[in-house]
Structure formats: structure tokens, C-alpha cells
Amino acid sequence: MRVRKAVIPAAGFGTRFLPATRAVPKVMLPVLDTPAIHHSVAEAAQAGIEQIVLVISAGHEATGQYFGRVAELEAALEKRGDERLLRQMVEISEMAEVSYVYQEQALGLGHAVLAARGSVGDEPFAVFLPDDLIWSETPTIGGMIDIFDERGSSVIAVKEVPDEAVPSLGIVDPRPMSDTLSEVVGVVEKPRLEDAPSNLAIIGRYVLTPEVFDALERVRPGAIGEIQLTDALAAVIPTQRAYAYRFPGVHFDVGTPLGLLKASIYAAMQRQDMAAELKGWLGSNPFN
């Protein structure tokens, strides 16, 4: 069955970005001039995904509303004759069919994914973590869907990380098949470095079979009371194969202020209207 739907967990307080996130959902903070969640929806749409389910917190409806039409703004742009910007605004609402559901309690990533079960139904689906921004010539999730279509099993995006990062991430136990693809023997959430099966960390892209929902129903909350998606994956791997995909491209963790800043600078460097001036300013050593 073709992957038509994606789930994007977008709840939470975004405490690393306080005080900004007192009023603005974290996923709406801009990477240069475009909200992080926009990049996730755009990547999904480019890969042919038609329906996006945002999992949000109460009070964060602006996240879902961002992808709707804004008649007053469009009318103002039309009156000004700004056809380029008007077209850009309309295209945002036409990328995909976007809906949202609520995560009533902050009980972890697995709980957030489970909240979307009624919208996804009994079919394979993608999961995006908007904190993980990947710049690539082709959409990362598209390559993962190709692997899913060929093998019929869940696919997880991974990359090598330094030793100091291992204890704070989900880590896969891989059986290498090629430079970019491994069969997943097991997964473990935030292992001690000495216990980690590898340095391949899960990055926020998944293509999952619907059986993961049943596993999430059975998973017991961990030490801090959260339901982990990693634990559900570990539960289904003995009966369903899963694959780890080492994706090409440039990855940023925009879930931290420094990561968001780095991604914004990178984005500016890709822009013809900004790159030269930014390079000149950085080259002038303005920090003395």
C-alpha cells in the first residue's frame, strides 16, 4: 500500500526557546524566514504524501491554521500587485491536506504518534520530527518510501553521531547491507555509551507499518512516564523487519537555539539575495 499520510508531532512547551515560546509554538519559530514545520510539510508533499496530521497542544491551533488560506492577507497582496508573494502564500495552503489532533498530555513521542491513530487508520505512514531539518537535493522521506515500497517494512533515518551524543539519542543495532542501508537488529533509547550497539542515531524521519500503533498501545511508560516510539519499534522488530537508512544531505537540530541559528545561517547562504552580503559581513570579523 502506498504511503499517503504523515504524522508530525508538534506539541510541547518548547522550554529551550523561552520566553519566545510563551506565545509562539516552537515549530512556528522561523528558520531564517520559514517556520520549521513548513519544511517538514514541504518535504512530505514533495515526496507525494497527500495528508498531514499535526499533533498539537491546546492553544497551539496557530500551527494548523498556518497551512490554511488567509483571505485578508491574500487580498492585500493582490491589491499591491505582489503576484510573486501572493502565489507563495497560496502555495503554502495547497501543499497538502493538513489537519490536526490534540495530544492531551505530554507523555512522549510514542504517545503523540498514537494520538494520530484515528486519522491514519490501518495503513503505512510517515512520521516527521520538525526539530530535524534535512537539506537534500531529493526529499529524505522520499528515499525512505522507496525502500518501504521495495521491502514492505519500516524504515528509520539514521546518521553517525559523536560518542558524547549517544546517551541522549535513540540508537540502532545495525546489520549493514550497503553503505546507506542496514537491517535493524534492535533499537535502544538513550543507552550508556558502553552499552550502545553503534553510533548510528535515529533522526526524525520514519516510515512505519500500522502494527506500530498496536505496539504503542502495549508499551509501558518509561522512568519519566513517557511512551517512547523507540520501545514500540523494538517490540515489532522480532516479527517485522525494519531498515535503517543513512540519508544524504545536511542535517540540523533546530530544536535548540544554536541549531536554529546555524540552520538559519545555512539557509541564508543558499539565497542569492542574501549570501553575498552575509559572507561579506561574516568576513569582516564583526564580533571583535
C-alpha positions as CSV (number, residue, x, y, z in Angstrom):
1,M,0.0,0.0,0.0
2,R,1.3,3.4,-1.0
3,V,2.3,5.8,1.8
4,R,-0.2,8.6,1.6
5,K,-0.2,10.1,5.2
6,A,2.3,11.6,7.6
7,V,2.2,12.4,11.3
8,I,4.1,15.4,12.6
9,P,4.2,15.7,16.4
10,A,4.1,19.4,17.1
11,A,3.0,19.6,20.8
12,G,5.0,20.6,23.8
13,F,6.1,23.8,25.5
14,G,9.4,24.4,23.7
15,T,11.1,25.3,27.0
16,R,14.5,25.7,25.4
17,F,13.2,28.7,23.5
18,L,11.5,30.5,26.4
19,P,10.5,33.3,26.6
20,A,9.7,33.2,22.8
21,T,7.5,30.1,23.2
22,R,5.3,31.7,25.8
23,A,3.2,32.9,22.8
24,V,4.6,31.1,19.7
25,P,4.6,27.3,19.2
26,K,8.2,26.1,18.9
27,V,7.6,24.6,15.5
28,M,6.5,28.0,14.2
29,L,9.8,29.6,15.1
30,P,11.5,30.6,11.8
31,V,14.5,29.0,10.1
32,L,15.5,32.3,8.5
33,D,12.0,33.3,7.4
34,T,10.2,30.0,7.2
35,P,8.8,28.0,10.1
36,A,10.5,24.8,10.9
37,I,7.2,22.8,10.4
38,H,6.8,24.3,7.0
39,H,9.9,22.5,5.9
40,S,8.5,19.1,7.2
41,V,5.2,19.6,5.3
42,A,7.0,20.7,2.2
43,E,9.3,17.6,2.3
44,A,6.3,15.4,2.7
45,A,4.5,17.0,-0.2
46,Q,7.5,16.7,-2.4
47,A,7.6,13.0,-1.7
48,G,4.0,12.6,-2.8
49,I,2.4,12.4,0.6
50,E,-1.2,13.8,0.4
51,Q,-2.4,14.1,4.0
52,I,-0.6,15.5,7.0
53,V,-1.8,15.1,10.6
54,L,-0.3,17.6,13.0
55,V,-0.4,16.5,16.7
56,I,-0.6,19.8,18.7
57,S,-1.2,21.0,22.2
58,A,-4.3,23.0,23.2
59,G,-3.7,26.7,22.5
60,H,-1.3,25.9,19.5
61,E,-4.0,26.0,16.8
62,A,-1.9,28.6,15.0
63,T,0.3,25.7,13.8
64,G,-2.6,24.2,11.9
65,Q,-4.0,27.5,10.8
66,Y,-0.7,28.4,9.2
67,F,-1.5,26.0,6.4
68,G,-4.9,27.4,5.7
69,R,-5.9,30.3,3.4
70,V,-5.5,33.8,4.8
71,A,-8.1,35.8,2.8
72,E,-7.3,39.2,4.1
73,L,-3.5,38.8,3.5
74,E,-4.1,37.5,0.0
75,A,-6.4,40.4,-0.8
76,A,-3.8,42.9,0.4
77,L,-1.0,41.3,-1.6
78,E,-3.3,41.2,-4.7
79,K,-4.1,44.9,-4.2
80,R,-0.4,45.7,-4.0
81,G,0.2,43.8,-7.2
82,D,2.7,41.5,-5.5
83,E,2.0,38.4,-7.5
84,R,5.1,36.5,-6.5
85,L,4.4,36.7,-2.8
86,L,0.7,36.1,-3.3
87,R,1.5,32.9,-5.2
88,Q,3.9,31.8,-2.5
89,M,1.2,32.3,0.2
90,V,-1.4,30.3,-1.8
91,E,1.1,27.5,-2.4
92,I,1.5,27.1,1.3
93,S,-2.2,26.1,1.7
94,E,-2.0,23.9,-1.4
95,M,1.0,21.7,-0.4
96,A,-1.1,19.0,1.2
97,E,-4.3,18.4,3.1
98,V,-3.4,19.4,6.7
99,S,-5.5,18.5,9.7
100,Y,-4.6,18.4,13.4
101,V,-5.4,16.4,16.5
102,Y,-4.7,17.1,20.2
103,Q,-2.2,15.5,22.4
104,E,-4.0,16.0,25.7
105,Q,-0.9,15.2,27.9
106,A,2.8,15.4,27.2
107,L,3.5,11.7,27.5
108,G,6.3,11.3,24.9
109,L,6.8,10.9,21.2
110,G,5.1,7.5,21.2
111,H,2.0,8.9,22.8
112,A,1.9,11.8,20.3
113,V,2.1,9.3,17.4
114,L,-0.6,7.2,19.0
115,A,-2.9,10.3,19.2
116,A,-3.0,10.3,15.4
117,R,-4.2,6.7,15.0
118,G,-7.8,7.6,14.3
119,S,-6.6,9.9,11.4
120,V,-4.1,7.4,10.0
121,G,-6.2,4.3,10.1
122,D,-4.8,0.9,9.1
123,E,-2.2,1.9,6.5
124,P,1.5,2.7,6.5
125,F,2.5,6.2,7.3
126,A,5.4,8.5,7.7
127,V,6.5,10.4,10.9
128,F,8.4,13.7,10.8
129,L,10.0,15.3,13.8
130,P,10.2,19.0,12.8
131,D,13.2,19.6,15.0
132,D,15.2,17.6,12.5
133,L,15.7,19.7,9.4
134,I,17.4,18.0,6.4
135,W,18.6,19.9,3.3
136,S,19.0,17.5,0.4
137,E,18.6,17.5,-3.4
138,T,15.8,15.0,-3.0
139,P,13.4,14.6,-0.1
140,T,14.8,12.3,2.5
141,I,11.4,10.8,3.2
142,G,11.0,10.0,-0.5
143,G,14.1,7.8,-0.4
144,M,12.7,6.1,2.6
145,I,9.3,5.5,1.0
146,D,11.2,3.9,-2.0
147,I,12.8,1.5,0.4
148,F,9.5,0.7,2.1
149,D,7.9,0.1,-1.3
150,E,10.7,-2.3,-2.2
151,R,10.9,-4.2,1.1
152,G,7.5,-3.7,2.8
153,S,9.0,-3.0,6.2
154,S,9.5,0.0,8.4
155,V,12.4,2.4,7.6
156,I,14.2,4.7,10.1
157,A,16.5,7.6,9.2
158,V,19.9,7.4,10.9
159,K,23.2,9.2,10.9
160,E,26.6,8.7,12.7
161,V,26.9,10.8,15.8
162,P,29.9,11.6,18.1
163,D,30.3,9.5,21.3
164,E,29.1,12.3,23.6
165,A,25.8,12.4,21.8
166,V,25.0,8.7,22.0
167,P,23.5,8.7,25.6
168,S,20.9,11.3,24.6
169,L,19.6,9.7,21.5
170,G,17.8,6.6,20.1
171,I,20.5,4.2,18.8
172,V,20.1,1.3,16.3
173,D,21.8,-2.0,16.3
174,P,22.5,-2.4,12.6
175,R,23.3,-5.3,10.3
176,P,24.9,-3.5,7.3
177,M,23.6,-4.3,3.9
178,S,25.2,-1.4,1.9
179,D,26.8,2.0,2.6
180,T,23.4,3.5,3.1
181,L,21.1,0.7,4.3
182,S,21.2,-1.7,7.3
183,E,18.8,-4.2,8.7
184,V,17.8,-3.1,12.2
185,V,18.5,-5.9,14.7
186,G,17.4,-3.7,17.6
187,V,16.9,-0.2,18.9
188,V,17.6,1.3,22.3
189,E,16.6,4.7,23.7
190,K,19.4,6.8,25.3
191,P,21.9,4.0,26.1
192,R,25.1,4.4,28.1
193,L,28.0,4.8,25.7
194,E,29.5,1.5,26.9
195,D,26.2,-0.3,26.2
196,A,25.4,1.3,22.9
197,P,25.3,-1.2,19.9
198,S,26.6,1.5,17.5
199,N,26.9,5.2,17.0
200,L,24.0,5.3,14.4
201,A,21.4,7.6,15.9
202,I,17.7,7.8,14.9
203,I,17.0,11.1,13.2
204,G,13.4,12.3,13.0
205,R,12.1,10.5,9.9
206,Y,10.2,7.2,9.9
207,V,8.1,5.2,7.6
208,L,6.1,2.8,9.7
209,T,3.6,0.0,9.3
210,P,0.3,0.3,11.2
211,E,1.3,-2.5,13.5
212,V,3.3,0.1,15.4
213,F,0.1,1.5,16.8
214,D,-0.7,-1.8,18.5
215,A,2.8,-1.9,20.0
216,L,2.4,1.7,21.2
217,E,-0.9,0.6,23.0
218,R,1.1,-2.1,24.8
219,V,4.3,-0.2,25.6
220,R,4.7,0.7,29.3
221,P,5.8,4.3,30.1
222,G,9.5,4.7,31.0
223,A,11.1,6.1,34.0
224,I,9.9,9.6,33.4
225,G,6.4,8.5,32.5
226,E,6.7,8.8,28.7
227,I,5.7,6.3,26.0
228,Q,8.7,6.0,23.6
229,L,8.3,5.3,19.9
230,T,11.7,3.6,20.1
231,D,10.3,1.0,22.5
232,A,7.4,0.3,20.2
233,L,9.8,-0.2,17.3
234,A,11.9,-2.6,19.4
235,A,8.7,-4.6,20.1
236,V,7.8,-5.1,16.5
237,I,11.2,-5.8,15.1
238,P,11.2,-9.5,16.2
239,T,8.2,-10.1,14.0
240,Q,8.7,-7.5,11.3
241,R,11.9,-6.4,9.7
242,A,13.0,-2.8,9.9
243,Y,15.7,-0.9,8.0
244,A,18.0,2.0,8.9
245,Y,18.7,4.5,6.1
246,R,21.8,6.7,6.2
247,F,20.5,9.7,4.3
248,P,22.5,12.2,2.2
249,G,22.3,15.9,2.8
250,V,22.8,18.4,5.6
251,H,21.1,17.9,8.9
252,F,20.4,20.5,11.6
253,D,18.7,20.0,15.0
254,V,16.5,23.1,15.1
255,G,15.1,22.1,18.4
256,T,17.9,24.1,20.1
257,P,18.6,27.8,19.8
258,L,22.1,27.3,18.5
259,G,20.9,24.7,16.0
260,L,18.2,27.0,14.8
261,L,20.7,29.8,14.4
262,K,23.1,27.5,12.4
263,A,20.2,26.4,10.1
264,S,19.2,30.0,9.5
265,I,22.7,31.0,8.5
266,Y,22.9,27.9,6.2
267,A,19.5,28.9,4.7
268,A,20.7,32.5,4.1
269,M,23.8,31.1,2.4
270,Q,21.6,29.3,-0.2
271,R,19.8,32.5,-1.1
272,Q,21.0,34.7,-4.0
273,D,19.6,37.8,-2.4
274,M,21.4,37.3,0.9
275,A,24.5,35.1,0.5
276,A,27.0,37.7,-0.7
277,E,26.1,40.3,1.9
278,L,26.1,37.7,4.7
279,K,29.5,36.3,3.6
280,G,30.9,39.8,3.4
281,W,29.6,40.7,6.9
282,L,31.0,37.5,8.4
283,G,34.3,38.0,6.6
284,S,34.6,41.5,8.1
285,N,35.0,39.9,11.6
286,P,32.1,41.8,13.1
287,F,32.5,40.2,16.5
288,N,35.6,42.0,17.7
